[in-house]
Amino acid sequence: MVRATGDFAGIVDVNDVDNTANRRATWLRLAGVVIILLAAGSALLPLVWGSAGSTVVGAMLVAAGTVEFLAGTQRRRVSGLAKTAGAVTMLCGLLFLVNPVAHFWPVVNLVIGWLILRSILLAITARYTDGLVRTWTLLSAAMDFVLAVALTAGLSIGTLVVLLFGPTAQMIASFAWVLSLSFVLNGLLQLEIAGCERDTA
């Protein structure tokens, strides 16, 4: 089936359009699954914390950011903003990998900054989307902001605990859950976008 305008100047193969939408949906679905699987990697943090802790965090952020950036290239709308959110995550991860730290709080502070920046980018992105994609984008933005606030609120008491006893297993586990929740919401967002792409095919 084709659509034509004028002297056949605008011939479009509808099958090609459908195939393109299905291909986008497949890539976005894959991105969502990979990001959700990366969330499970945060469970390793209490086991490897120390000199390798920030390296693990950095590797996860680089991987998640790369996947999110590539998923952004498949977006028909807000592609630039989606790629920027992925790039911010990659940059945060690279900072960990280039300058690994063994101390707990420098890592937390950097992650707080990443969460706040991501929440702002996602909130802006939501303004240019609609339907369930807007809902999931706002949920992801809200989750990142709430997680940033939760980490910030824990700094005052947590700093004293760390000074006295070092980072406890419970604190590191809580930090792992923060990363995991952010990744899970991001993965679910990609799956929702994939579903919208499939429905428009």
N, C-alpha and C positions, 0 to 999 in steps of 0.2 A: 504494500500500500504506500502511495506517495501523496504528498500535498504539493501543488504547484501554484505559482503566481506569475502573472505577466506571461512572457514568452518562455515558460519553463525555467525562468531564472532562479526561482527559489525552490527547486525540487528537494524534498526532504524524505528520506526513507524512514517511515515510522518504526520499522523493525530496528533500524540503527539506533533510534532514540530510545526504544525500549531496552535494547541491549546495553546501551550506555548507562541507563538508570539502574538496571540490574547489576551491572559491574560495580557501580558506585555503592549500591546497597551491600554487595558482597564484601567489598573492601572495608566499609564502615562497620559491618557486623564483625569481621575478623579483628578490626582494631578494638572494638568493644570487648571481645572475648580475651584478647591478649592483655589489655589493661586490667581486667578483672583478675586474670591469672597472676599478674604482677602484684596485685594487692595481697595475694597469699604469700609472696616473698617477704613482706614486712614481718611475718611471723618469725623470720630468722633473726631479727634484730636482737632480741634478748640473748640469743645464743652466741652471737659474734661480736657483741658490743665491746668496744675497746679501740685498739688501733685500726681494726677493720670495720668498725661500725659506720663511720662516715663514708667509707668506700662503698659499702653495700647500699646505703641510702643514695649516694651519688649514682651508682649504676642503675638502680631502680628508677630514679628520676630521669636519667638520660634515656633509658629504654621507653618509659611511659611518654616522655616528651616527644621522642622521635615518632612513636606510633600516633600520638595525637596530631603532630605536625602533618604526617602523611595522610591521616584521616581528613585533616582540614583541606588538603588539595582536592578531595573528592566532594566537598560541599559546593552546592550550586549557589548558595547565599552565604554571606558572612565568611567567606573562605579566608580572607585576610586576617580577621579577628581570631578565627579558629587556629590558624597557623601561628599567630602571635602567641596564643596561650600555650601551644605546644613548645614554641621556641623558648618561652620564659621557663618552662619546666626543664627543658634541656640545659639551659644556661645555669639554672640552680644546681642541677646535677653535676655539670662540668666544674663548677666552683668547688664542690666536694671532692671530685676526683683530682683536680689540679692541686688543691691545698687541703689534704685530709687532716682532720683534727681528731684527737683522741678524747677531748673533753666533751661532755654532754651538752652544755648550754650553748656554745657557739653553733652547734648543729641545730638546736631548737630555734634559736633566733633567726637563722637563715630560712628555716622552714616556715616560720611565722610570716616573714616577709614574702615568701613565695605564695603562701596561701592567701594573703591579703591582695597581692597583685593579681592572682588568678581570679579571685572573687570579683574584683573590679572589672577585669576583662570579660568575664562571663556575664556580669550584669549588663554591660554595654552590649554584648552580643545578643542578649535576650531581647533587647529593644528592636532588633531587626529580624526577629523570628516570630512565629505564631504557633498556635495550637499546642500540642503536647511537647513539641521541641522547645518552645518557650518555657513551658512548665518545668521540664527536666533541666534546662539550662539555668533557670532561676534556682531550682533545688540544689544544683551543683554549686552555684555561686554562694548560696546561703550556707551550705554545708562547709565550704572552705572558710567562709568568714567566721562561722561559729567555732570551727576547729582552731582558727587563729586566736580567737578570743579566749578559748579554753586553755590553750597553751600559754598565752600571755598571763592569764589569771593564775596559772600554776607557777609562774616564775618566782613570785615573792616567797612563798612557802618552800617551793622546790629548791630555790637557791640555797636556803639555809640547810635543808636536808642534805644537799649535795656537798656543801662545805663541811658538814659534820661527818657524813657517812659515805659520801660518794653517791653516784647515781644508783638508785635501788632497782631491783628487777621489776618492781611494780611500775616505777616511773618510765622505764624503758619500754615495758609492755604497753603502757598507755600511749606513749609516743608512736609505737608500732601501729596501734589501732587508729591513730589520727591519720597516718599515711594510708592505711588500708581503706578507711572510709572515704577519703578523698578519691582514691583510685577507683573504688567500686562505683561511686556516683558518676565519675567521668566515664567509666565503661558502660554503665547503663544509659547514659546520655548518647553515646555513640550507637548503641543498639537501637534506641528510639529513632535517631536520625536515619539509620539504615532502614527501619521499618517504613518511614515516610518516603524514602527514595523508592522502595519496592512498590509501595502503593501508587506512586505516580507513574510507574512503568507502564 
